[in-house]
Amino acid sequence: MPWLNIEIKAKCKNPGSVRDYLKKNNAEFKGTDHQTDIYFKCNHGRLKLRTGNIEKALIAYDRNNQAGPKGSSFSLAKLENTEAVREALTRSLGIKVIVDKRREIWYLDNVKFHIDEVDGLGSFMEIEAGNLLADLDSEALKKQCEHHMKALGIKDQDLLQYSYSDMLMEQVQG
């Protein structure tokens, strides 16, 4: 079953202020994960294998490249043996790009927050208001996302249009 996130990605100049906001609002800290996202060549949307200590999953998703809150329709399969999946997908599809990051994972109800340090790119944060943990439509999820953006003082110029994978591929292509 596909799920829906309304999400933003933004430059993060002060991760401490994001942490303070989350703590003040009694967010649940899930931990810091060293994640490798392996993006595979595919004909439709995006397909990535996430390996980490906290999160391990195969994720297929569609999302428009735009700054500001954007919808992402996704399917997620939690995994234990990511190495075997990586080998099979690499062999059959080929790797497009690999994103290596350290990620703090926080939850405020159904809204997931990430504070990321991405190798080769820098510091970022994400807000993902999703219906995986709550029965909410896209408009309600967008309002949640916008509420937290405003509370965190995220400015339009800090919003990113592209994914980490797109930004890394752009660096390679020059």
GUFI-836149 format. One record per atom (N, C-alpha, C): residue in one letter; x, y, z. Coordinates in steps of 0.05 Angstrom, whole numbers, padded with zeros to 5 digits, always signed. Example, Ala and Ser with C-alpha at 12.3 -4.5 7.8 and 13.67 -1.06 7.14 Angstrom:
2
A+00264-00114+00156A+00246-00090+00156A+00264-00066+00156S+00257-00045+00142S+00273-00021+00143S+00258+00001+00157
***
This chain:
174
M+00017-00024+00000M+00000+00000+00000M+00018+00025+00000P+00013+00043-00019P+00029+00068-00018P+00020+00087+00004W+00039+00100+00015W+00034+00120+00037W+00041+00148+00026L+00034+00168+00042L+00039+00195+00033L+00054+00211+00055N+00074+00225+00046N+00088+00245+00062N+00085+00272+00049I+00082+00293+00065I+00085+00320+00056I+00111+00329+00070E+00131+00337+00054E+00157+00340+00066E+00172+00364+00055I+00192+00373+00071I+00210+00393+00062I+00238+00384+00070K+00257+00395+00055K+00286+00392+00061K+00297+00420+00061A+00313+00427+00081A+00324+00454+00082A+00353+00454+00092K+00368+00474+00085K+00394+00478+00096K+00391+00482+00126C+00410+00472+00142C+00408+00474+00171C+00434+00487+00181K+00432+00513+00187K+00456+00527+00197K+00460+00523+00227N+00438+00516+00241N+00440+00513+00270N+00425+00489+00279P+00437+00465+00277P+00423+00441+00286P+00415+00442+00316G+00430+00457+00332G+00423+00459+00361G+00396+00472+00365S+00389+00492+00349S+00363+00505+00352S+00340+00486+00344V+00345+00469+00324V+00325+00449+00317V+00321+00429+00339R+00343+00419+00351R+00342+00401+00374R+00327+00413+00397D+00333+00439+00403D+00319+00453+00425D+00289+00454+00420Y+00281+00460+00396Y+00252+00461+00389Y+00240+00433+00393L+00253+00412+00384L+00242+00385+00387L+00240+00377+00416K+00261+00383+00432K+00260+00376+00460K+00238+00392+00475K+00236+00417+00468K+00215+00434+00481K+00187+00424+00476N+00184+00411+00453N+00157+00401+00445N+00155+00371+00451N+00173+00360+00468N+00172+00332+00476N+00172+00312+00453A+00189+00318+00433A+00192+00299+00411A+00207+00275+00422E+00202+00252+00409E+00215+00227+00416E+00240+00224+00399F+00263+00222+00412F+00288+00219+00398F+00293+00189+00394K+00295+00181+00369K+00299+00152+00363K+00329+00145+00362G+00346+00165+00359G+00375+00160+00358G+00388+00173+00334T+00414+00169+00333T+00430+00178+00310T+00439+00154+00295D+00434+00154+00269D+00439+00132+00252D+00459+00139+00230H+00478+00122+00225H+00495+00125+00201H+00482+00110+00179Q+00471+00125+00159Q+00456+00112+00138Q+00470+00115+00111T+00468+00094+00096T+00476+00094+00068T+00451+00089+00051D+00444+00108+00034D+00422+00104+00016D+00433+00098-00012I+00427+00075-00022I+00437+00066-00048I+00414+00069-00068Y+00417+00087-00086Y+00396+00092-00107Y+00402+00075-00131F+00382+00061-00140F+00385+00043-00163F+00373+00055-00188K+00384+00048-00211K+00373+00056-00236K+00346+00043-00239C+00325+00058-00246C+00299+00046-00250C+00283+00062-00271N+00262+00051-00281N+00247+00064-00302N+00226+00084-00293H+00218+00082-00267H+00197+00099-00257H+00203+00108-00229G+00202+00133-00223G+00206+00143-00195G+00234+00137-00186R+00236+00132-00160R+00262+00127-00147R+00261+00101-00131L+00283+00088-00130L+00285+00063-00114L+00311+00064-00098K+00308+00064-00072K+00332+00065-00055K+00331+00043-00034L+00355+00034-00028L+00359+00015-00006L+00373+00030+00017R+00360+00032+00039R+00371+00046+00062R+00383+00026+00081T+00409+00029+00087T+00422+00012+00107T+00431+00030+00130G+00425+00021+00154G+00433+00035+00178G+00428+00017+00202N+00433+00028+00225N+00428+00012+00250N+00400+00015+00259I+00387+00038+00254I+00360+00043+00263I+00340+00036+00241E+00346+00046+00217E+00328+00042+00194E+00341+00026+00173K+00327+00004+00164K+00336-00013+00142K+00312-00019+00126A+00311-00009+00101A+00287-00013+00084A+00293-00009+00055L+00276-00021+00039L+00275-00015+00010L+00252+00003+00006I+00257+00026-00007I+00237+00047-00010I+00234+00055-00039A+00210+00052-00050A+00204+00062-00077A+00186+00086-00073Y+00193+00108-00087Y+00177+00132-00084Y+00177+00150-00108D+00156+00167-00109D+00154+00188-00129D+00151+00214-00115R+00166+00234-00124R+00165+00260-00111R+00174+00281-00132N+00160+00303-00134N+00168+00325-00151N+00191+00340-00140N+00209+00350-00157N+00230+00367-00148N+00219+00396-00147Q+00215+00405-00123Q+00205+00433-00118Q+00213+00441-00090A+00218+00467-00087A+00224+00477-00060A+00197+00479-00045G+00198+00477-00019G+00174+00479-00003G+00160+00452+00000P+00138+00452+00015P+00124+00427+00020P+00116+00413-00006K+00123+00387-00008K+00117+00371-00032K+00108+00344-00024G+00091+00333-00040G+00081+00306-00034G+00100+00285-00044S+00101+00263-00029S+00117+00240-00036S+00100+00215-00031S+00094+00200-00052S+00080+00175-00050S+00101+00153-00049F+00099+00136-00028F+00120+00116-00025F+00109+00089-00016S+00125+00068-00023S+00121+00041-00012S+00146+00034+00002L+00144+00021+00025L+00166+00015+00042L+00166-00014+00050A+00189-00028+00047A+00191-00055+00057A+00214-00056+00077K+00208-00061+00102K+00229-00062+00123K+00245-00088+00118L+00271-00087+00122L+00289-00109+00116L+00307-00115+00139E+00317-00139+00140E+00338-00147+00158E+00364-00152+00143N+00362-00167+00121N+00386-00174+00106N+00390-00154+00082T+00400-00131+00088T+00402-00111+00066T+00425-00118+00047E+00445-00133+00056E+00467-00139+00038E+00458-00157+00015A+00442-00177+00020A+00432-00194-00001A+00414-00178-00021V+00398-00160-00010V+00381-00144-00027V+00398-00125-00045R+00418-00113-00032R+00437-00096-00047R+00450-00111-00070E+00459-00135-00064E+00473-00150-00085E+00454-00157-00108A+00429-00165-00102A+00410-00172-00123A+00403-00148-00140L+00397-00125-00127L+00389-00101-00141L+00412-00089-00157T+00436-00090-00146T+00459-00080-00161T+00464-00096-00186R+00461-00122-00183R+00465-00140-00206R+00444-00136-00227S+00419-00132-00219S+00398-00130-00239S+00392-00102-00250L+00396-00081-00233L+00389-00054-00241L+00413-00036-00244G+00433-00040-00228G+00456-00022-00228G+00452+00002-00208I+00474+00011-00197I+00473+00033-00178I+00474+00060-00192K+00457+00078-00184K+00456+00105-00195K+00474+00124-00179V+00471+00124-00153V+00486+00141-00135V+00483+00131-00106I+00503+00137-00089I+00502+00129-00061I+00504+00154-00044V+00486+00156-00025V+00486+00179-00006V+00494+00168+00021D+00515+00180+00033D+00524+00172+00059D+00519+00195+00079K+00505+00189+00101K+00498+00210+00119K+00496+00200+00148R+00499+00219+00166R+00492+00215+00194R+00466+00229+00200R+00447+00215+00211R+00420+00226+00214R+00409+00222+00242E+00401+00245+00254E+00386+00244+00279E+00357+00241+00271I+00343+00223+00285I+00315+00217+00279I+00297+00224+00303W+00278+00241+00298W+00259+00250+00319W+00231+00247+00309Y+00212+00243+00328Y+00183+00242+00321Y+00167+00260+00340L+00149+00275+00328L+00128+00289+00342L+00102+00278+00331D+00090+00259+00345D+00067+00245+00335D+00073+00232+00308N+00059+00240+00287N+00063+00228+00260N+00083+00244+00243V+00095+00264+00255V+00114+00281+00240V+00143+00272+00247K+00158+00266+00227K+00185+00256+00230K+00204+00279+00223F+00224+00283+00240F+00244+00304+00235F+00272+00290+00233H+00287+00300+00214H+00315+00291+00210H+00334+00315+00213I+00356+00311+00226I+00378+00329+00226I+00401+00314+00213D+00409+00322+00189D+00428+00306+00173D+00454+00320+00169E+00475+00305+00169E+00502+00313+00160E+00508+00295+00137V+00508+00305+00112V+00511+00289+00088V+00540+00293+00077D+00554+00271+00074D+00581+00272+00063D+00581+00286+00036G+00598+00305+00033G+00601+00320+00008G+00581+00342+00003L+00561+00345+00021L+00540+00365+00018L+00537+00385+00041G+00538+00375+00066G+00535+00392+00089G+00512+00385+00107S+00502+00405+00122S+00482+00401+00142S+00454+00409+00132F+00435+00392+00138F+00407+00396+00129F+00388+00386+00151M+00362+00393+00147M+00341+00383+00163M+00317+00376+00145E+00301+00357+00154E+00277+00350+00139E+00254+00348+00159I+00231+00355+00148I+00205+00351+00162I+00188+00334+00144E+00178+00311+00154E+00161+00293+00139E+00135+00289+00155A+00114+00302+00147A+00088+00297+00158A+00075+00275+00142G+00070+00252+00155G+00062+00228+00140G+00037+00215+00151N+00023+00200+00133N-00001+00186+00141N+00004+00157+00148L+00030+00149+00150L+00036+00122+00158L+00028+00117+00187L+00030+00137+00204L+00023+00135+00233L-00003+00149+00241A-00016+00162+00221A-00041+00177+00227A-00058+00178+00202D-00084+00176+00206D-00103+00176+00184D-00109+00205+00176L-00091+00218+00161L-00094+00246+00154L-00092+00249+00124D-00107+00268+00112D-00105+00273+00083D-00082+00292+00077S-00077+00297+00052S-00054+00313+00044S-00056+00341+00054E-00079+00353+00055E-00082+00380+00065E-00075+00383+00094A-00084+00364+00111A-00077+00364+00139A-00047+00360+00143L-00035+00342+00127L-00006+00338+00129L+00010+00363+00121K+00000+00376+00100K+00013+00401+00091K+00012+00422+00113K-00011+00424+00127K-00013+00444+00149K+00006+00437+00171Q+00009+00412+00178Q+00029+00404+00198Q+00057+00412+00190C+00064+00406+00166C+00091+00413+00156C+00095+00443+00157E+00076+00458+00147E+00079+00488+00147E+00080+00499+00176H+00065+00487+00194H+00066+00496+00222H+00095+00493+00233H+00107+00470+00229H+00134+00466+00240H+00155+00483+00225M+00151+00487+00199M+00169+00504+00185M+00169+00533+00197K+00145+00543+00202K+00142+00570+00213K+00154+00571+00241A+00148+00551+00257A+00158+00550+00285A+00189+00549+00286L+00201+00535+00266L+00230+00533+00265L+00243+00556+00250G+00227+00574+00239G+00238+00597+00226G+00252+00590+00199I+00242+00570+00186I+00254+00562+00160I+00246+00582+00139K+00265+00593+00126K+00260+00614+00105K+00260+00601+00078D+00246+00614+00059D+00243+00603+00032D+00270+00598+00019Q+00290+00616+00024Q+00316+00612+00012Q+00331+00588+00023D+00323+00577+00046D+00336+00554+00058D+00324+00528+00047L+00301+00529+00034L+00288+00505+00024L+00303+00494+00000L+00305+00468-00001L+00318+00454-00024L+00297+00442-00042Q+00303+00444-00068Q+00285+00433-00088Q+00292+00404-00094Y+00317+00397-00091Y+00327+00371-00100Y+00334+00353-00076S+00335+00327-00082S+00343+00307-00062S+00373+00307-00059Y+00383+00295-00038Y+00412+00292-00034Y+00424+00277-00058S+00410+00257-00068S+00420+00241-00090S+00423+00259-00115D+00403+00276-00120D+00405+00294-00143D+00428+00313-00140M+00432+00324-00116M+00453+00343-00112M+00481+00330-00115L+00484+00305-00106L+00509+00291-00109L+00514+00285-00139M+00494+00277-00153M+00497+00271-00182M+00505+00296-00197E+00493+00319-00189E+00500+00345-00202E+00529+00352-00198Q+00540+00346-00174Q+00568+00351-00168Q+00586+00335-00187V+00579+00309-00191V+00594+00292-00208V+00594+00301-00237Q+00570+00309-00245Q+00567+00317-00273Q+00578+00345-00278G+00581+00361-00257G+00593+00387-00259G+00575+00407-00270
***
